[in-house]
Amino acid sequence: MTDRLARLARSWDEAAEGYETYFVPRFAPWVRAAVDELDDVPEGPILVPCCGTFPELALLAPRLPGRRIAGIDLSAGMVRLARLRAAGNPLVEVVQGNAMTLDPAWSAAAVVSVFGLQQLPDPATAIRSWYDVLRPGGRLCVVYWPGNIEDTGPFALLDKVIDAGRDNSWEDDLIPALDGAVIERDVHLSFPMTHPGAAEYFDAANHAGPMRALALARGDDYIAELRAKYLAEAPDGEWTHHPRARLISVRKQLSRAAGAPPTS
């Protein structure tokens, strides 16, 4: 697992600048949907594990004014850009570290994470850790790419040409891992996403997205062969699709002893 995390961190270090430019604007509707779940949360800090370049911050700060907000990410490259986004706000900090397990001492009012869970070595352990840091009445909202993102489109074609035989059974472990939580929403959300063309999307996925780790593991020749296969099957011109992400929103029950969420 240590080697995998190191490769994951390096891949996102290399991808950070391009991710901010290419993917952050395209992922914005899902980020907004996640932040919109954070209604009626107790006092306390807001945590964003796997924050990447921290696009959640622009929505969290005005929605929950006066709160301490912390982003956590493994990648030094992502953390650098996240800190630029947070510059000038004394209530915001960005921590470089493994976001898969969070220190319960955070005692968070809310945890929100968008498109980080599916990259982690053990998503069920991660989502339980994120839930466990909540104080009573706190809310966890996670958005991630499931195994079946779309039936056709650039994401589906990439899965087809890679043909990695991915095991998506980990998804079945997520809700059981949240034993004791109040599941308030568990839905799939689809929004339109447009790419200038197949080549532009493939190159973004390779240099600024989740393929970077694969490229580091398999090398440039493998990626060149993959690119040729991809473009041979892809349509010409601008490409719009409607990928599906899964949103899970849960709340931690109030302590019977306390009867109400604690204040910070």
C-alpha positions as semicolon CSV with decimal commas, in nm:
position;residue;x (nm);y (nm);z (nm)
1;M;0,000;0,000;0,000
2;T;0,292;0,236;0,071
3;D;0,421;0,203;-0,287
4;R;0,073;0,261;-0,426
5;L;0,026;0,575;-0,219
6;A;0,368;0,705;-0,324
7;R;0,284;0,651;-0,692
8;L;-0,056;0,812;-0,641
9;A;0,104;1,117;-0,478
10;R;0,361;1,152;-0,757
11;S;0,098;1,117;-1,027
12;W;-0,110;1,398;-0,882
13;D;0,198;1,613;-0,826
14;E;0,256;1,594;-1,200
15;A;-0,111;1,638;-1,286
16;A;-0,196;1,927;-1,052
17;E;-0,161;2,225;-1,287
18;G;-0,348;2,060;-1,571
19;Y;-0,615;1,923;-1,338
20;E;-0,690;2,272;-1,212
21;T;-0,722;2,403;-1,567
22;Y;-0,905;2,119;-1,739
23;F;-1,103;1,916;-1,488
24;V;-1,192;2,156;-1,206
25;P;-1,430;2,364;-1,423
26;R;-1,591;2,048;-1,565
27;F;-1,641;1,892;-1,222
28;A;-1,795;2,208;-1,073
29;P;-2,162;2,090;-1,078
30;W;-2,081;1,788;-0,861
31;V;-1,878;2,003;-0,620
32;R;-2,175;2,235;-0,580
33;A;-2,411;1,943;-0,526
34;A;-2,189;1,810;-0,247
35;V;-2,156;2,144;-0,069
36;D;-2,530;2,202;-0,099
37;E;-2,581;1,899;0,127
38;L;-2,423;2,076;0,423
39;D;-2,738;2,216;0,581
40;D;-2,802;2,242;0,953
41;V;-2,461;2,126;1,076
42;P;-2,335;2,188;1,430
43;E;-2,057;2,426;1,523
44;G;-1,707;2,308;1,444
45;P;-1,456;2,277;1,159
46;I;-1,525;2,160;0,805
47;L;-1,288;1,900;0,660
48;V;-1,221;1,828;0,293
49;P;-1,019;1,506;0,255
50;C;-0,864;1,449;-0,090
51;C;-0,913;1,822;-0,148
52;G;-0,693;1,840;-0,459
53;T;-0,666;2,204;-0,558
54;F;-0,953;2,278;-0,315
55;P;-1,236;2,393;-0,546
56;E;-1,483;2,328;-0,262
57;L;-1,343;2,627;-0,073
58;A;-1,506;2,894;-0,290
59;L;-1,848;2,750;-0,198
60;L;-1,781;2,646;0,161
61;A;-1,649;2,978;0,289
62;P;-1,961;3,184;0,209
63;R;-2,201;2,900;0,294
64;L;-2,051;2,846;0,640
65;P;-1,897;3,181;0,734
66;G;-1,670;3,199;1,033
67;R;-1,585;2,829;1,025
68;R;-1,241;2,677;1,031
69;I;-1,198;2,487;0,702
70;A;-0,921;2,235;0,641
71;G;-0,824;2,059;0,320
72;I;-0,612;1,744;0,333
73;D;-0,431;1,591;0,037
74;L;-0,143;1,351;-0,020
75;S;-0,001;1,534;-0,320
76;A;0,246;1,817;-0,265
77;G;0,157;1,959;-0,606
78;M;-0,213;1,970;-0,523
79;V;-0,144;2,115;-0,179
80;R;0,063;2,397;-0,332
81;L;-0,227;2,503;-0,556
82;A;-0,479;2,456;-0,274
83;R;-0,276;2,688;-0,052
84;L;-0,275;2,950;-0,327
85;R;-0,654;2,925;-0,339
86;A;-0,674;2,959;0,040
87;A;-0,425;3,247;0,065
88;G;-0,549;3,541;0,268
89;N;-0,814;3,348;0,460
90;P;-0,689;3,293;0,817
91;L;-0,963;3,039;0,887
92;V;-0,841;2,802;0,615
93;E;-0,553;2,559;0,629
94;V;-0,428;2,297;0,386
95;V;-0,254;1,990;0,526
96;Q;-0,034;1,758;0,323
97;G;-0,101;1,405;0,443
98;N;-0,281;1,078;0,391
99;A;-0,653;1,162;0,382
100;M;-0,759;0,798;0,406
101;T;-0,756;0,809;0,785
102;L;-0,839;1,127;0,974
103;D;-0,756;1,209;1,335
104;P;-1,078;1,196;1,544
105;A;-0,943;1,496;1,734
106;W;-1,070;1,712;1,447
107;S;-1,425;1,669;1,587
108;A;-1,567;1,803;1,262
109;A;-1,906;1,955;1,197
110;A;-1,893;1,828;0,840
111;V;-1,674;1,633;0,601
112;V;-1,712;1,674;0,227
113;S;-1,510;1,504;-0,045
114;V;-1,555;1,507;-0,422
115;F;-1,388;1,257;-0,656
116;G;-1,123;1,139;-0,414
117;L;-1,276;0,827;-0,260
118;Q;-1,247;0,602;-0,567
119;Q;-0,871;0,663;-0,590
120;L;-0,788;0,540;-0,241
121;P;-0,654;0,190;-0,170
122;D;-0,934;0,112;0,079
123;P;-1,241;0,330;0,021
124;A;-1,453;0,159;0,288
125;T;-1,192;0,226;0,556
126;A;-1,165;0,585;0,436
127;I;-1,537;0,660;0,441
128;R;-1,565;0,513;0,792
129;S;-1,273;0,723;0,911
130;W;-1,434;1,034;0,763
131;Y;-1,760;0,953;0,939
132;D;-1,589;0,883;1,271
133;V;-1,438;1,233;1,294
134;L;-1,785;1,389;1,294
135;R;-1,927;1,528;1,613
136;P;-2,292;1,441;1,693
137;G;-2,524;1,598;1,438
138;G;-2,240;1,636;1,189
139;R;-2,275;1,553;0,822
140;L;-2,061;1,360;0,575
141;C;-2,113;1,406;0,202
142;V;-1,906;1,208;-0,046
143;V;-1,924;1,220;-0,425
144;Y;-1,724;0,965;-0,622
145;W;-1,706;0,799;-0,962
146;P;-1,870;0,456;-0,941
147;G;-1,787;0,152;-1,152
148;N;-2,060;0,229;-1,405
149;I;-2,003;0,596;-1,485
150;E;-2,161;0,587;-1,830
151;D;-2,256;0,338;-2,099
152;T;-2,106;0,539;-2,383
153;G;-1,881;0,843;-2,387
154;P;-1,515;0,933;-2,334
155;F;-1,494;0,780;-1,986
156;A;-1,654;0,453;-2,100
157;L;-1,428;0,431;-2,404
158;L;-1,119;0,484;-2,191
159;D;-1,222;0,196;-1,963
160;K;-1,279;-0,020;-2,272
161;V;-0,940;0,038;-2,432
162;I;-0,752;0,003;-2,103
163;D;-0,943;-0,319;-2,032
164;A;-0,793;-0,340;-1,684
165;G;-1,063;-0,569;-1,548
166;R;-1,122;-0,338;-1,253
167;D;-1,279;-0,482;-0,942
168;N;-1,560;-0,248;-0,838
169;S;-1,685;-0,467;-0,557
170;W;-1,550;-0,214;-0,307
171;E;-1,862;-0,007;-0,369
172;D;-2,071;-0,274;-0,198
173;D;-1,874;-0,215;0,123
174;L;-1,943;0,158;0,154
175;I;-2,289;0,161;0,311
176;P;-2,208;-0,128;0,551
177;A;-1,897;0,068;0,654
178;L;-2,129;0,349;0,763
179;D;-2,309;0,131;1,016
180;G;-2,488;0,354;1,267
181;A;-2,509;0,653;1,032
182;V;-2,837;0,810;0,922
183;I;-2,832;0,779;0,541
184;E;-3,008;1,090;0,415
185;R;-2,931;1,066;0,043
186;D;-2,779;0,800;-0,180
187;V;-2,828;0,903;-0,541
188;H;-2,658;0,917;-0,880
189;L;-2,611;1,265;-1,025
190;S;-2,549;1,328;-1,393
191;F;-2,442;1,658;-1,548
192;P;-2,330;1,739;-1,903
193;M;-1,959;1,763;-1,969
194;T;-1,803;1,877;-2,296
195;H;-1,455;1,813;-2,435
196;P;-1,306;1,984;-2,742
197;G;-1,238;1,641;-2,887
198;A;-1,126;1,288;-2,811
199;A;-0,755;1,372;-2,834
200;E;-0,791;1,663;-2,594
201;Y;-0,974;1,450;-2,342
202;F;-0,728;1,161;-2,365
203;D;-0,429;1,391;-2,324
204;A;-0,593;1,564;-2,026
205;A;-0,666;1,229;-1,863
206;N;-0,306;1,125;-1,921
207;H;-0,125;1,441;-1,814
208;A;-0,377;1,598;-1,576
209;G;-0,601;1,321;-1,452
210;P;-0,634;0,968;-1,320
211;M;-0,432;0,808;-1,602
212;R;-0,113;0,971;-1,477
213;A;-0,055;0,691;-1,225
214;L;-0,105;0,433;-1,501
215;A;0,141;0,619;-1,723
216;L;0,402;0,619;-1,447
217;A;0,353;0,246;-1,396
218;R;0,342;0,136;-1,762
219;G;0,555;0,392;-1,950
220;D;0,526;0,619;-2,254
221;D;0,516;0,343;-2,517
222;Y;0,214;0,184;-2,354
223;I;0,033;0,518;-2,335
224;A;0,109;0,592;-2,702
225;E;-0,040;0,258;-2,803
226;L;-0,343;0,321;-2,583
227;R;-0,392;0,666;-2,735
228;A;-0,392;0,526;-3,088
229;K;-0,656;0,267;-2,995
230;Y;-0,866;0,531;-2,822
231;L;-0,866;0,776;-3,111
232;A;-0,940;0,500;-3,360
233;E;-1,270;0,429;-3,183
234;A;-1,363;0,782;-3,076
235;P;-1,591;1,017;-3,269
236;D;-1,458;1,328;-3,439
237;G;-1,516;1,677;-3,311
238;E;-1,654;1,815;-2,988
239;W;-1,775;1,546;-2,748
240;T;-2,050;1,599;-2,490
241;H;-2,151;1,328;-2,245
242;H;-2,345;1,289;-1,919
243;P;-2,136;1,091;-1,668
244;R;-2,297;0,965;-1,347
245;A;-2,141;1,017;-1,006
246;R;-2,273;0,874;-0,681
247;L;-2,351;1,107;-0,391
248;I;-2,379;0,963;-0,039
249;S;-2,490;1,204;0,233
250;V;-2,517;1,089;0,595
251;R;-2,561;1,242;0,936
252;K;-2,422;1,134;1,271
253;Q;-2,694;1,084;1,527
254;L;-2,712;1,317;1,822
255;S;-2,567;1,183;2,145
256;R;-2,848;1,066;2,369
257;A;-2,655;1,181;2,672
258;A;-2,587;1,527;2,537
259;G;-2,918;1,569;2,359
260;A;-2,767;1,828;2,126
261;P;-2,454;1,879;1,922
262;P;-2,162;2,023;2,119
263;T;-2,029;2,368;2,044
264;S;-1,669;2,438;1,958
